[in-house]
């Protein structure tokens, strides 16, 4: 083999070698909570299960999962869940109302079953926010036009001034993937 063919073979071998696969682990956010915005004393249990990169190290404090620092921006992220009494309607409209943003600041959105989710960057800030909302059925005491909803939120802030690409790649797209595959449910306390 000539030197150019050896070089071409070496470049081809490096280009086609498999990159190590990212590993993910399942995370669960669960607990008991009173229904916020409720005029009665309803309460229930919630559970949200999703996957995040195994490299995201964190801690659980009560009903909150915290991770960070993440990426070059040294972002921290906090995951929370709650139960809310609100009007009857579509989950997509509710998610858009609770987490408004123009298209250029929206990093992801979608539906999964009866749930809807959105991930946005707050204009003028190094902050990423995500929300999954889903209507729960079978709640006693719900008035006409009222539903109990589960809300799972992710709030992230960069510790240092950071360019948009760093926040988008290291946090926003990962959070969007987590919401896209999330299973969230709640049921009333009997």
Secondary structure, 3 states (H helix, E strand, C coil): CCHHHHHHHHHHHHHHCCCCCCCEEEEEEEEEEEEECCCCCCEEEEEEEEEEECCCCEEEECCEEEEEEECCCCEEEEEEEEEEEEECCCHHHHHHHHCCCCHHHEEEEEEECCEEEEEEECCCCCEEEEEEEEEECCCCCCCCCEEEEEEEEEEEECCCCCCHHHHHHHHHHHHHHHHHCCEEEEEECC
